[in-house]
Amino acid sequence: MRISELSRRSGVAVPTIKYYLREGILPPGERTSPNQARYDDGHVHRLRFVRALIEVGGLSVATVREVLARIDSDEANLDLRLGTVQKALLPSTDGLSGPAQEAAEQEVVNLLEEYGYRYFRDHPAIASLANVMVAAQALGHNRFAEHLRRYVAVMPQVGVIDIDYIEQARTIDHMLESVVVGTVLGDTAIAAVRRLAQTSESAKRFPPRGSETPGP
């Protein structure tokens, strides 16, 4: 198909498609002339994938490019590829250092060990969690550490759900894509469900006055 048809089927504007081609997010089509190329269903799928990551998942173009580069890697070790794809989705932890950060990271590690987590000490998520704790303490919310403990206690079941989803993939490429979909769209979904759960629990503890009552 030509680029106009690719645009129609994917729902992505032609100028945006050309931008993705320049950025290396979308692989080039098959050249049919110096100014023309032919695209296929793989390009349609890639565009829909990219669109979901950016518009629903909220990723930047730069992050999407890095994630796709790791998905498309020739690395033979599947576990390594899965790990690098997941790490590309985490925020940078550069600059997170100092005594308070180090103490908070150790507190996070202690929590993980207490609840039987298997982990890599240099996983960026540990530094991210510690940074949250440092920020909370700076605001005088020292009790947030106990709040985090409750999160750590319940999240293994979410991990089971996520890995179940990945294991259902039919091919390695589909598995790698499932990591991204499950993580990026999953984060958005979990945040939305969390808001709904907060609304539900709030209505139970602090019943709204008047006629407006959350269902059912």
PyRosetta script that sets phi, psi and omega in degrees:
from pyrosetta import init, pose_from_sequence

init()
pose = pose_from_sequence("MRISELSRRSGVAVPTIKYYLREGILPPGERTSPNQARYDDGHVHRLRFVRALIEVGGLSVATVREVLARIDSDEANLDLRLGTVQKALLPSTDGLSGPAQEAAEQEVVNLLEEYGYRYFRDHPAIASLANVMVAAQALGHNRFAEHLRRYVAVMPQVGVIDIDYIEQARTIDHMLESVVVGTVLGDTAIAAVRRLAQTSESAKRFPPRGSETPGP")
pose.set_psi(1, 154.3)
pose.set_omega(1, 177.6)
pose.set_phi(2, -85.0)
pose.set_psi(2, 171.6)
pose.set_omega(2, -173.6)
pose.set_phi(3, -63.9)
pose.set_psi(3, -30.9)
pose.set_omega(3, 178.4)
pose.set_phi(4, -65.5)
pose.set_psi(4, -40.5)
pose.set_omega(4, 177.5)
pose.set_phi(5, -69.6)
pose.set_psi(5, -37.7)
pose.set_omega(5, 176.4)
pose.set_phi(6, -59.7)
pose.set_psi(6, -41.4)
pose.set_omega(6, 178.3)
pose.set_phi(7, -63.5)
pose.set_psi(7, -44.6)
pose.set_omega(7, -178.2)
pose.set_phi(8, -63.7)
pose.set_psi(8, -43.5)
pose.set_omega(8, -175.7)
pose.set_phi(9, -74.9)
pose.set_psi(9, -32.4)
pose.set_omega(9, -177.2)
pose.set_phi(10, -90.2)
pose.set_psi(10, -20.8)
pose.set_omega(10, -176.1)
pose.set_phi(11, 79.2)
pose.set_psi(11, 13.3)
pose.set_omega(11, 179.8)
pose.set_phi(12, -106.9)
pose.set_psi(12, 131.4)
pose.set_omega(12, -177.2)
pose.set_phi(13, -63.5)
pose.set_psi(13, 149.0)
pose.set_omega(13, -179.0)
pose.set_phi(14, -56.1)
pose.set_psi(14, -46.8)
pose.set_omega(14, 178.6)
pose.set_phi(15, -58.5)
pose.set_psi(15, -35.8)
pose.set_omega(15, 178.6)
pose.set_phi(16, -68.8)
pose.set_psi(16, -40.0)
pose.set_omega(16, 176.9)
pose.set_phi(17, -60.1)
pose.set_psi(17, -44.4)
pose.set_omega(17, 179.4)
pose.set_phi(18, -63.3)
pose.set_psi(18, -37.1)
pose.set_omega(18, 177.1)
pose.set_phi(19, -64.1)
pose.set_psi(19, -44.1)
pose.set_omega(19, 178.6)
pose.set_phi(20, -63.6)
pose.set_psi(20, -35.7)
pose.set_omega(20, 176.5)
pose.set_phi(21, -63.6)
pose.set_psi(21, -44.5)
pose.set_omega(21, 180.0)
pose.set_phi(22, -64.6)
pose.set_psi(22, -36.0)
pose.set_omega(22, -177.6)
pose.set_phi(23, -80.7)
pose.set_psi(23, -8.0)
pose.set_omega(23, -179.2)
pose.set_phi(24, 80.4)
pose.set_psi(24, 10.4)
pose.set_omega(24, 178.1)
pose.set_phi(25, -76.1)
pose.set_psi(25, -35.4)
pose.set_omega(25, 177.6)
pose.set_phi(26, -110.7)
pose.set_psi(26, 126.1)
pose.set_omega(26, 179.2)
pose.set_phi(27, -65.9)
pose.set_psi(27, 149.5)
pose.set_omega(27, -179.2)
pose.set_phi(28, -65.4)
pose.set_psi(28, 152.4)
pose.set_omega(28, 176.0)
pose.set_phi(29, -81.7)
pose.set_psi(29, 179.7)
pose.set_omega(29, 178.1)
pose.set_phi(30, -80.3)
pose.set_psi(30, 120.6)
pose.set_omega(30, -177.5)
pose.set_phi(31, -66.9)
pose.set_psi(31, 128.1)
pose.set_omega(31, 175.3)
pose.set_phi(32, -111.1)
pose.set_psi(32, -15.4)
pose.set_omega(32, 175.8)
pose.set_phi(33, -165.7)
pose.set_psi(33, 171.2)
pose.set_omega(33, -179.1)
pose.set_phi(34, -55.8)
pose.set_psi(34, -29.5)
pose.set_omega(34, -176.0)
pose.set_phi(35, -116.9)
pose.set_psi(35, 10.0)
pose.set_omega(35, -177.1)
pose.set_phi(36, -132.2)
pose.set_psi(36, 149.1)
pose.set_omega(36, 176.7)
pose.set_phi(37, -144.0)
pose.set_psi(37, 154.8)
pose.set_omega(37, 179.5)
pose.set_phi(38, -109.5)
pose.set_psi(38, 135.8)
pose.set_omega(38, -178.6)
pose.set_phi(39, -117.5)
pose.set_psi(39, 163.5)
pose.set_omega(39, -177.6)
pose.set_phi(40, -132.9)
pose.set_psi(40, -171.3)
pose.set_omega(40, -177.2)
pose.set_phi(41, -63.2)
pose.set_psi(41, -27.1)
pose.set_omega(41, 177.1)
pose.set_phi(42, -62.8)
pose.set_psi(42, -36.0)
pose.set_omega(42, 177.9)
pose.set_phi(43, -70.2)
pose.set_psi(43, -37.4)
pose.set_omega(43, 177.1)
pose.set_phi(44, -61.0)
pose.set_psi(44, -46.3)
pose.set_omega(44, -179.2)
pose.set_phi(45, -63.8)
pose.set_psi(45, -43.8)
pose.set_omega(45, -179.4)
pose.set_phi(46, -61.0)
pose.set_psi(46, -41.6)
pose.set_omega(46, 179.8)
pose.set_phi(47, -64.8)
pose.set_psi(47, -41.5)
pose.set_omega(47, 177.9)
pose.set_phi(48, -64.8)
pose.set_psi(48, -37.1)
pose.set_omega(48, 177.8)
pose.set_phi(49, -63.3)
pose.set_psi(49, -49.7)
pose.set_omega(49, 179.9)
pose.set_phi(50, -61.1)
pose.set_psi(50, -43.7)
pose.set_omega(50, -179.1)
pose.set_phi(51, -60.4)
pose.set_psi(51, -41.4)
pose.set_omega(51, 179.2)
pose.set_phi(52, -64.7)
pose.set_psi(52, -41.5)
pose.set_omega(52, -179.2)
pose.set_phi(53, -64.4)
pose.set_psi(53, -39.4)
pose.set_omega(53, -176.8)
pose.set_phi(54, -81.2)
pose.set_psi(54, -50.3)
pose.set_omega(54, -172.1)
pose.set_phi(55, -81.4)
pose.set_psi(55, -36.0)
pose.set_omega(55, -179.2)
pose.set_phi(56, -96.9)
pose.set_psi(56, -45.4)
pose.set_omega(56, -177.8)
pose.set_phi(57, -80.1)
pose.set_psi(57, -18.2)
pose.set_omega(57, 177.9)
pose.set_phi(58, 75.4)
pose.set_psi(58, 19.4)
pose.set_omega(58, 179.0)
pose.set_phi(59, -77.3)
pose.set_psi(59, 152.2)
pose.set_omega(59, 174.4)
pose.set_phi(60, -79.8)
pose.set_psi(60, 162.5)
pose.set_omega(60, 177.5)
pose.set_phi(61, -60.9)
pose.set_psi(61, -39.4)
pose.set_omega(61, -179.5)
pose.set_phi(62, -62.9)
pose.set_psi(62, -41.9)
pose.set_omega(62, 179.1)
pose.set_phi(63, -67.2)
pose.set_psi(63, -41.4)
pose.set_omega(63, 177.8)
pose.set_phi(64, -60.2)
pose.set_psi(64, -42.7)
pose.set_omega(64, 179.3)
pose.set_phi(65, -60.9)
pose.set_psi(65, -42.8)
pose.set_omega(65, 179.9)
pose.set_phi(66, -66.3)
pose.set_psi(66, -42.8)
pose.set_omega(66, 179.5)
pose.set_phi(67, -62.0)
pose.set_psi(67, -46.1)
pose.set_omega(67, -178.6)
pose.set_phi(68, -65.7)
pose.set_psi(68, -35.9)
pose.set_omega(68, 178.0)
pose.set_phi(69, -62.5)
pose.set_psi(69, -36.4)
pose.set_omega(69, 179.8)
pose.set_phi(70, -76.1)
pose.set_psi(70, -34.0)
pose.set_omega(70, 174.9)
pose.set_phi(71, -64.2)
pose.set_psi(71, -41.4)
pose.set_omega(71, -176.6)
pose.set_phi(72, -82.4)
pose.set_psi(72, 0.6)
pose.set_omega(72, -177.9)
pose.set_phi(73, -60.9)
pose.set_psi(73, 153.7)
pose.set_omega(73, 176.8)
pose.set_phi(74, -90.7)
pose.set_psi(74, 6.4)
pose.set_omega(74, 180.0)
pose.set_phi(75, -54.7)
pose.set_psi(75, 126.6)
pose.set_omega(75, -175.4)
pose.set_phi(76, -78.8)
pose.set_psi(76, -29.0)
pose.set_omega(76, -177.4)
pose.set_phi(77, -76.5)
pose.set_psi(77, 109.6)
pose.set_omega(77, -175.6)
pose.set_phi(78, -63.3)
pose.set_psi(78, -43.5)
pose.set_omega(78, -178.6)
pose.set_phi(79, -61.1)
pose.set_psi(79, -39.1)
pose.set_omega(79, 178.6)
pose.set_phi(80, -65.7)
pose.set_psi(80, -42.1)
pose.set_omega(80, 178.9)
pose.set_phi(81, -64.1)
pose.set_psi(81, -42.6)
pose.set_omega(81, 178.2)
pose.set_phi(82, -60.9)
pose.set_psi(82, -42.3)
pose.set_omega(82, -179.8)
pose.set_phi(83, -65.4)
pose.set_psi(83, -42.8)
pose.set_omega(83, -178.8)
pose.set_phi(84, -68.8)
pose.set_psi(84, -34.7)
pose.set_omega(84, 176.7)
pose.set_phi(85, -64.5)
pose.set_psi(85, -45.4)
pose.set_omega(85, -179.2)
pose.set_phi(86, -64.1)
pose.set_psi(86, -42.1)
pose.set_omega(86, -178.9)
pose.set_phi(87, -65.3)
pose.set_psi(87, -31.3)
pose.set_omega(87, 178.2)
pose.set_phi(88, -65.0)
pose.set_psi(88, -20.9)
pose.set_omega(88, -178.6)
pose.set_phi(89, -87.8)
pose.set_psi(89, -8.5)
pose.set_omega(89, -178.3)
pose.set_phi(90, -90.2)
pose.set_psi(90, 148.0)
pose.set_omega(90, 177.3)
pose.set_phi(91, -65.6)
pose.set_psi(91, 153.1)
pose.set_omega(91, 179.8)
pose.set_phi(92, -64.7)
pose.set_psi(92, 140.9)
pose.set_omega(92, 176.6)
pose.set_phi(93, -110.5)
pose.set_psi(93, 15.1)
pose.set_omega(93, 177.7)
pose.set_phi(94, -60.8)
pose.set_psi(94, 137.2)
pose.set_omega(94, 177.5)
pose.set_phi(95, 87.8)
pose.set_psi(95, -4.2)
pose.set_omega(95, 178.0)
pose.set_phi(96, -86.7)
pose.set_psi(96, 99.1)
pose.set_omega(96, -178.2)
pose.set_phi(97, -153.3)
pose.set_psi(97, 178.7)
pose.set_omega(97, -179.7)
pose.set_phi(98, 110.0)
pose.set_psi(98, 164.4)
pose.set_omega(98, -176.5)
pose.set_phi(99, -57.8)
pose.set_psi(99, -43.0)
pose.set_omega(99, -178.5)
pose.set_phi(100, -64.7)
pose.set_psi(100, -41.8)
pose.set_omega(100, 179.4)
pose.set_phi(101, -65.2)
pose.set_psi(101, -43.9)
pose.set_omega(101, -179.3)
pose.set_phi(102, -63.6)
pose.set_psi(102, -40.9)
pose.set_omega(102, 179.1)
pose.set_phi(103, -65.7)
pose.set_psi(103, -40.0)
pose.set_omega(103, 179.5)
pose.set_phi(104, -67.3)
pose.set_psi(104, -38.6)
pose.set_omega(104, 178.1)
pose.set_phi(105, -63.0)
pose.set_psi(105, -40.1)
pose.set_omega(105, 177.9)
pose.set_phi(106, -64.9)
pose.set_psi(106, -36.5)
pose.set_omega(106, 177.9)
pose.set_phi(107, -64.9)
pose.set_psi(107, -39.1)
pose.set_omega(107, 176.9)
pose.set_phi(108, -63.7)
pose.set_psi(108, -46.1)
pose.set_omega(108, 179.2)
pose.set_phi(109, -59.1)
pose.set_psi(109, -42.3)
pose.set_omega(109, 178.8)
pose.set_phi(110, -60.5)
pose.set_psi(110, -40.2)
pose.set_omega(110, 178.1)
pose.set_phi(111, -64.1)
pose.set_psi(111, -44.7)
pose.set_omega(111, -179.8)
pose.set_phi(112, -60.1)
pose.set_psi(112, -42.9)
pose.set_omega(112, -180.0)
pose.set_phi(113, -68.7)
pose.set_psi(113, -37.4)
pose.set_omega(113, 179.7)
pose.set_phi(114, -60.9)
pose.set_psi(114, -36.3)
pose.set_omega(114, -177.3)
pose.set_phi(115, -100.7)
pose.set_psi(115, 14.8)
pose.set_omega(115, 170.9)
pose.set_phi(116, 74.5)
pose.set_psi(116, 24.4)
pose.set_omega(116, 177.5)
pose.set_phi(117, -72.0)
pose.set_psi(117, 143.7)
pose.set_omega(117, 166.7)
pose.set_phi(118, -98.1)
pose.set_psi(118, 131.5)
pose.set_omega(118, -171.7)
pose.set_phi(119, -153.6)
pose.set_psi(119, 163.5)
pose.set_omega(119, 171.0)
pose.set_phi(120, -103.4)
pose.set_psi(120, 130.6)
pose.set_omega(120, -174.9)
pose.set_phi(121, -60.1)
pose.set_psi(121, -29.3)
pose.set_omega(121, -178.0)
pose.set_phi(122, -93.9)
pose.set_psi(122, 13.3)
pose.set_omega(122, 179.6)
pose.set_phi(123, -63.3)
pose.set_psi(123, 128.1)
pose.set_omega(123, -177.3)
pose.set_phi(124, -57.6)
pose.set_psi(124, -26.8)
pose.set_omega(124, -178.7)
pose.set_phi(125, -64.2)
pose.set_psi(125, -28.5)
pose.set_omega(125, 178.1)
pose.set_phi(126, -65.6)
pose.set_psi(126, -45.7)
pose.set_omega(126, 177.8)
pose.set_phi(127, -64.5)
pose.set_psi(127, -37.2)
pose.set_omega(127, 179.5)
pose.set_phi(128, -64.3)
pose.set_psi(128, -44.7)
pose.set_omega(128, 177.9)
pose.set_phi(129, -62.7)
pose.set_psi(129, -42.1)
pose.set_omega(129, 179.3)
pose.set_phi(130, -63.1)
pose.set_psi(130, -38.9)
pose.set_omega(130, 179.2)
pose.set_phi(131, -63.3)
pose.set_psi(131, -37.3)
pose.set_omega(131, 176.0)
pose.set_phi(132, -62.2)
pose.set_psi(132, -43.5)
pose.set_omega(132, -179.7)
pose.set_phi(133, -63.8)
pose.set_psi(133, -41.9)
pose.set_omega(133, 179.2)
pose.set_phi(134, -62.3)
pose.set_psi(134, -43.6)
pose.set_omega(134, 179.9)
pose.set_phi(135, -63.6)
pose.set_psi(135, -41.4)
pose.set_omega(135, 179.9)
pose.set_phi(136, -64.3)
pose.set_psi(136, -42.0)
pose.set_omega(136, 179.4)
pose.set_phi(137, -64.9)
pose.set_psi(137, -37.6)
pose.set_omega(137, 179.0)
pose.set_phi(138, -63.8)
pose.set_psi(138, -26.5)
pose.set_omega(138, 178.7)
pose.set_phi(139, -89.7)
pose.set_psi(139, 1.7)
pose.set_omega(139, -180.0)
pose.set_phi(140, 86.2)
pose.set_psi(140, 9.7)
pose.set_omega(140, -179.9)
pose.set_phi(141, -96.1)
pose.set_psi(141, 65.2)
pose.set_omega(141, -177.8)
pose.set_phi(142, -66.3)
pose.set_psi(142, -23.5)
pose.set_omega(142, 180.0)
pose.set_phi(143, -72.7)
pose.set_psi(143, -5.8)
pose.set_omega(143, -179.4)
pose.set_phi(144, -63.2)
pose.set_psi(144, -25.5)
pose.set_omega(144, 178.8)
pose.set_phi(145, -59.6)
pose.set_psi(145, -39.7)
pose.set_omega(145, 177.9)
pose.set_phi(146, -70.5)
pose.set_psi(146, -34.1)
pose.set_omega(146, 175.6)
pose.set_phi(147, -60.6)
pose.set_psi(147, -44.3)
pose.set_omega(147, 179.1)
pose.set_phi(148, -64.0)
pose.set_psi(148, -38.6)
pose.set_omega(148, 178.5)
pose.set_phi(149, -56.4)
pose.set_psi(149, -41.6)
pose.set_omega(149, -179.3)
pose.set_phi(150, -67.8)
pose.set_psi(150, -35.9)
pose.set_omega(150, 174.6)
pose.set_phi(151, -62.5)
pose.set_psi(151, -48.3)
pose.set_omega(151, -178.8)
pose.set_phi(152, -59.1)
pose.set_psi(152, -35.5)
pose.set_omega(152, -177.8)
pose.set_phi(153, -67.9)
pose.set_psi(153, -35.4)
pose.set_omega(153, -173.7)
pose.set_phi(154, -96.8)
pose.set_psi(154, -16.8)
pose.set_omega(154, -172.7)
pose.set_phi(155, -72.4)
pose.set_psi(155, -22.4)
pose.set_omega(155, 177.7)
pose.set_phi(156, -54.0)
pose.set_psi(156, -34.4)
pose.set_omega(156, 178.9)
pose.set_phi(157, -65.8)
pose.set_psi(157, -34.5)
pose.set_omega(157, 175.6)
pose.set_phi(158, -66.2)
pose.set_psi(158, -39.7)
pose.set_omega(158, 176.5)
pose.set_phi(159, -60.3)
pose.set_psi(159, -39.6)
pose.set_omega(159, 177.2)
pose.set_phi(160, -61.2)
pose.set_psi(160, -45.7)
pose.set_omega(160, 179.7)
pose.set_phi(161, -60.7)
pose.set_psi(161, -43.5)
pose.set_omega(161, -178.4)
pose.set_phi(162, -64.7)
pose.set_psi(162, -46.2)
pose.set_omega(162, -178.2)
pose.set_phi(163, -70.5)
pose.set_psi(163, -32.7)
pose.set_omega(163, 173.0)
pose.set_phi(164, -57.8)
pose.set_psi(164, -42.4)
pose.set_omega(164, -179.6)
pose.set_phi(165, -63.7)
pose.set_psi(165, -43.4)
pose.set_omega(165, -179.0)
pose.set_phi(166, -66.1)
pose.set_psi(166, -40.3)
pose.set_omega(166, -177.8)
pose.set_phi(167, -64.8)
pose.set_psi(167, -21.0)
pose.set_omega(167, -179.4)
pose.set_phi(168, -78.7)
pose.set_psi(168, -6.2)
pose.set_omega(168, -179.6)
pose.set_phi(169, -63.9)
pose.set_psi(169, 144.6)
pose.set_omega(169, -174.8)
pose.set_phi(170, -86.0)
pose.set_psi(170, -29.4)
pose.set_omega(170, -178.0)
pose.set_phi(171, -133.1)
pose.set_psi(171, 168.5)
pose.set_omega(171, 178.4)
pose.set_phi(172, -62.3)
pose.set_psi(172, -44.1)
pose.set_omega(172, 179.5)
pose.set_phi(173, -61.5)
pose.set_psi(173, -40.2)
pose.set_omega(173, 178.7)
pose.set_phi(174, -67.6)
pose.set_psi(174, -34.5)
pose.set_omega(174, 177.6)
pose.set_phi(175, -64.6)
pose.set_psi(175, -44.3)
pose.set_omega(175, 179.1)
pose.set_phi(176, -63.0)
pose.set_psi(176, -41.9)
pose.set_omega(176, 177.8)
pose.set_phi(177, -64.8)
pose.set_psi(177, -36.5)
pose.set_omega(177, 179.7)
pose.set_phi(178, -64.6)
pose.set_psi(178, -33.2)
pose.set_omega(178, 175.7)
pose.set_phi(179, -59.5)
pose.set_psi(179, -45.3)
pose.set_omega(179, -178.0)
pose.set_phi(180, -68.8)
pose.set_psi(180, -47.9)
pose.set_omega(180, -179.7)
pose.set_phi(181, -61.6)
pose.set_psi(181, -47.2)
pose.set_omega(181, -178.9)
pose.set_phi(182, -63.7)
pose.set_psi(182, -34.8)
pose.set_omega(182, -178.9)
pose.set_phi(183, -80.2)
pose.set_psi(183, -53.1)
pose.set_omega(183, -174.6)
pose.set_phi(184, -70.8)
pose.set_psi(184, -56.3)
pose.set_omega(184, 179.4)
pose.set_phi(185, -69.9)
pose.set_psi(185, -32.3)
pose.set_omega(185, 176.8)
pose.set_phi(186, -62.7)
pose.set_psi(186, -41.2)
pose.set_omega(186, 177.3)
pose.set_phi(187, -59.6)
pose.set_psi(187, -43.5)
pose.set_omega(187, 179.0)
pose.set_phi(188, -64.3)
pose.set_psi(188, -42.6)
pose.set_omega(188, -180.0)
pose.set_phi(189, -65.4)
pose.set_psi(189, -43.4)
pose.set_omega(189, -179.6)
pose.set_phi(190, -62.8)
pose.set_psi(190, -41.3)
pose.set_omega(190, 178.3)
pose.set_phi(191, -61.7)
pose.set_psi(191, -40.6)
pose.set_omega(191, 180.0)
pose.set_phi(192, -67.3)
pose.set_psi(192, -44.8)
pose.set_omega(192, 179.0)
pose.set_phi(193, -64.1)
pose.set_psi(193, -36.6)
pose.set_omega(193, 178.5)
pose.set_phi(194, -61.4)
pose.set_psi(194, -43.3)
pose.set_omega(194, 178.6)
pose.set_phi(195, -61.1)
pose.set_psi(195, -42.1)
pose.set_omega(195, 179.2)
pose.set_phi(196, -64.8)
pose.set_psi(196, -39.9)
pose.set_omega(196, 178.3)
pose.set_phi(197, -65.0)
pose.set_psi(197, -39.1)
pose.set_omega(197, 177.6)
pose.set_phi(198, -62.8)
pose.set_psi(198, -42.7)
pose.set_omega(198, 178.9)
pose.set_phi(199, -62.3)
pose.set_psi(199, -43.5)
pose.set_omega(199, -179.9)
pose.set_phi(200, -63.4)
pose.set_psi(200, -47.5)
pose.set_omega(200, -178.4)
pose.set_phi(201, -66.9)
pose.set_psi(201, -37.7)
pose.set_omega(201, 178.4)
pose.set_phi(202, -62.7)
pose.set_psi(202, -40.5)
pose.set_omega(202, 179.6)
pose.set_phi(203, -65.0)
pose.set_psi(203, -32.4)
pose.set_omega(203, 178.6)
pose.set_phi(204, -71.9)
pose.set_psi(204, -41.5)
pose.set_omega(204, -175.9)
pose.set_phi(205, -83.3)
pose.set_psi(205, -34.7)
pose.set_omega(205, -177.9)
pose.set_phi(206, -126.8)
pose.set_psi(206, 75.4)
pose.set_omega(206, -175.1)
pose.set_phi(207, -53.2)
pose.set_psi(207, 131.0)
pose.set_omega(207, -179.1)
pose.set_phi(208, -67.2)
pose.set_psi(208, 146.6)
pose.set_omega(208, 177.5)
pose.set_phi(209, -89.0)
pose.set_psi(209, 155.3)
pose.set_omega(209, 178.4)
pose.set_phi(210, 90.6)
pose.set_psi(210, -162.6)
pose.set_omega(210, -172.6)
pose.set_phi(211, -87.5)
pose.set_psi(211, -18.6)
pose.set_omega(211, -175.3)
pose.set_phi(212, -83.9)
pose.set_psi(212, 109.8)
pose.set_omega(212, 179.9)
pose.set_phi(213, -128.3)
pose.set_psi(213, 125.1)
pose.set_omega(213, 179.6)
pose.set_phi(214, -57.0)
pose.set_psi(214, 138.7)
pose.set_omega(214, 178.0)
pose.set_phi(215, -81.5)
pose.set_psi(215, 168.4)
pose.set_omega(215, 2.1)
pose.set_phi(216, -81.8)
pose.dump_pdb("model.pdb")
